[in-house]
Amino acid sequence: MKGKVVIITGASSGIGEALAYEFAAAGSKVVLGARNQEKLISIANDIKSTGGECIYYKTDVSSENDCRNLIFTAINNHGQIDILINNAGISMRSLFNDVDLNVLKKLMDVNFWGTVYCTKYALPHILKQNGSIAGISSIAGMVGLPARTGYSASKFAMNGFLESLRTENIKNGLHVLIAYPGFTASNIRKTSLGPSGNSQGESPRDENKMMTSAQVAKRTYIAIKNRNNKIVLTTEGKLVSFISKFMPNILYKLVYNSLAKEPNSPFK
């Protein structure tokens, strides 16, 4: 990974921030995109203070123009792109019957269209390098989760897009990775949207029992380095993957019962 130019979206916190440090430590030239410019500056300065290379562009991935400019920033500074990691994402927690449809639209704009926009402008450059495109999906992209209809829909859409892209370019040397983390200790649940689009605030789950963002980043780094097509993280994620193939009806009940135990769950 030394000398590779790596673009990471959603890089101001959680898995994205951890990925920035992981690739920078390996000698990659990291290009960060996120909405929180103050945090991007802090991360970039921290990486550069230890001898790493890091630049950033304030990016709202729901904006096609912002995504285009993030890609241009990488090309203008480094002349190439080797890896794009589509990590930016937001979640939700509400029954579909109660949710404002604008919440679902916002999730699709960020989680799905953000991936499409960045990939569209990065792809020609990545193909020149026989490089990699990665998408950070979720257990919610393997099985539809109750009270997460918009989140699951956006992740399923992202998965289908990336799988199609992989097959289209099977003769072009393009590597596509889809990573499926389970519940991960990160900022995404604290910023998860409620039924009216308000942030839910404190996470309803015990973060101390989850895989850390740094652990997810390390596994994702290795998977990109090894050009794996798919990785499923956490024991919970692997169980979901296995049971969904052989006992889907049982899985639905297990998922329902598990999420119903969350504090203030919208269903019981």
N, C-alpha and C positions, 0 to 999 in steps of 0.2 A: 504493500500500500504506500510505500515511500514515494513521494513526489506526485501521487495521484491527486487530481482535483475533484473534491467531493462537495456537492451541494446538499445541504440538510435544511428542510423546512421545519417549522415549529421548533426552532433551535434555542429558544429563550428559556426553556424549562424542561423538566422531566426527561423522557427518553431522548428527545432531540438534543438537549444540552449535554447529556451523557455521551451521545454519539459524537458530538463535536470534540469532546476531550479524548475519546477513544481513538478517533482517526488522527487527531493532531498528535497524539502521543506516538502514533505509528509513522509519523513523518508525512502525513497527507497535508495537502493545502486545502483547508476547509473554508467553504463559503456558506455563511449562515443567513437564513431568512426567517423572520418572525415579525409580529406587530410591535413587540415591546423593544423599542430601539435602545432604551437605557440599559436593559439587560443584555442586549446584543453587544453593546459597547463594552460592558463589564467582562463578558465572556471572551471577546476578542482580545482585549488588553491582557487578560489573565493568560490566555494561550500564548500570546506574543512575548509575555514576560519570561516564559520558560523556553523560548527559542522556537516556538511553533509559528506557522503561517496561518493567518486567519483574517478574512474580510467579511463584511456583512452588507445586506441591503434590507431596509425596513420593508417587510412584505406582508400584505394581507392576501393569502392565497385564493380567496374568493374573487379577487380582482385579476382578470386576465393580464392587464397591463403591468401590475406589480410582478406577476410571475414572469412575464417576458423580460422585465428589467432585471430581475434576479439572475436570470440566465445570462443576459448581456453583461452583467457585472462580472460574472465568472469568466466569460470569454474575453472581455476587455482587459482584465487583469492577468489572466493566465493563458489565454489562447486556446484552451481545450477544456473539455469536461469528461471525466472518466466515470463518475458515479453520481447518480441522483437518488437521494433518499426522501421519499414522500412520507413525511412523518406528521405534518401539521394535522390536527384534528380536534374536534369538540364532541362532547357527548350530551346525553339528555336523560331525564328520569321522569317519566310521566306516562300514564295510560293514554293510548291513542284516542280514546273517547273524550278525554279532557284536554288534549294538547291543541294549541294554536298551530295551524298548518304552517305558519311562517317559521316555526321552530324546525320543522322537518326540512323546509326549504333551505334554511341556514346551514343545517348539517350537511345537506347534499352539496351546497355551494363550497363549503370548506373541505369536507372529507373526500368527496368524489371529484368535483370540478377543479379543486385545487391540484389534485393529482393529475388530472387531464391537462390543465393549462401548463403546469411546469414540465410535464413529459413532452407535450407538443413542441415546445421551444428548445428543450434540451436534446431530444432524440437525435436529430441530425449530427450533432457534435459527439454524442455518445457512440453512435454507430461508427464514426471514424476511429474511435479508440477501442472498438470491440468491448465496450464498457458495460456497466451495470445500472439497472433501474430497480429500486427496491420500494416496496410499499409496506408501511407498518399497519397491518390490519388488526384483528382482535378475535377473541373467542366469539364475539358478536357477529363476526363475519363467517363463522362456521355454523352457528345455529342462531335462529332468531331469538333474542332475549326479550322477555316481557318488560314493559315500561321503557324499552329502548328501541321502539320501532324505527325511528328515524336513524338512529346510530347503526343498527343492524342493516338497514336498507342501504345506507351509504357505504358500509364496509363490503357488503355483498357486491355492490356496483363496482367498487374499486377493484375487488378481486377479479370480477369478470373482465373488466377492462385490461388489467395487467396480464391475465392469462391469454386473452386474445392477442395482445401485443407480443407476448412471447412466441406464440405460434406463427404469427405473421412474419416474424424475423428469425425463424428457426435456421435459415441459411445465411443470416447476416452477422452471426457472431454476437448477438445481443444476449446478455444475461439478465434475467428477471427473477427477483426474489420477492416472495410474499411471506412476511413474518407475522405469526399469530401469537401475540402475547396473551396470557391470561390477565387476571386483575393485577395491575402493577401499581406500586406506590409512586404516584406522579400527581401533577396538578390537574389532570383532566377531569377527575371526579369533582374536585372543588369548584371547577368552572362549568360543570355540567348544567344544562339548561332545564328549568322546570316547565310546567305546562304553558305558562305565558311568556316564556323566553327569559325569565329571570335566572340568575345564577343560584344554584342550590346551596352554595357556601360549603359548610363542613362536609367532608366525605362521610357517607353512611356505613362504610366498611372499615374494618381494622387494618390500617395501612402497614402495621408492624408485621402482619402475617403474610404479606405479599412479596413477590419478587421485586427487587429494587430496579430503578431505571438503569443504574450502572450495569446490573447483571443482564438486563435485556440488551443494552448497547453492546456489551462484550459478545454475547451470542450472535447478535446481528452482524457485528464486524466479522466474526469468524465465518458466518454463512456467506457473506459477500466475498470474502477472500477465497473461499472454497467454491464459489459460484454454485451454491445450492439453489434449488428452485423454491423450496419451502422449508420453514422451520416452525414447529409448534412448541411454545414455551409454557412452562409451569406444569405440574402434575395435573392440575385441574383442566388445563387446555388439552393435554394428551388424552385424558379420560373422555372429554367431550368428543374429540376427534374419533376415538375408538368406538364409543357407544353409538354415535350418530350413524355409523356404517351398518351396525347389526341390530340395534334396538332403539330406533328413533322415538317410538312412542313412550318408552320408558325414560328416555333422555328428556323429553318435554316435561314430564312430571318432576323429574329430579331438578331441572333448571327452575321450574316454577316454585317448588318448595324451598330451594336454596335462596332465591331472591326474595321470596315472601318473608324471610326471616330478617331482612335488613331493617334497621330502625326507620320508622315512619314509611314503611313500604306502601306504595299506592294500591297494592292488592294483597289479599291474604288467602 
